[in-house]
């Protein structure tokens, strides 16, 4: 029983500390997610528009950053954003063929 408590204590402490943080941040994360995916939908309609790509990238940074404790998107998030932008631009080209 003591070993179980020994191993679960860090998880319980993390849940107590960060659980409230994410419950408080959930509306912000959801708002940023809606804006980001709406920007990707607009980009699918006009994939050659560079301004829409910049808007989608900025909303992506806000969305992924708001889901992190630091509030800043990291390198992995940036690569995800770039892949999603490329995929949304290529989806229109596949439909046109």
Number of C-alpha atoms within 10 A of each C-alpha: 5 7 7 8 10 9 10 11 11 11 10 12 11 10 13 11 11 12 12 11 12 17 9 11 14 14 11 14 18 14 13 21 19 13 17 23 16 14 21 26 16 16 23 21 13 15 20 11 13 11 10 18 22 13 16 25 20 14 22 27 20 21 26 22 19 22 19 14 12 9 13 15 19 13 9 9 16 16 11 13 22 15 12 17 24 16 13 20 21 14 14 15 11 8 7 7 5
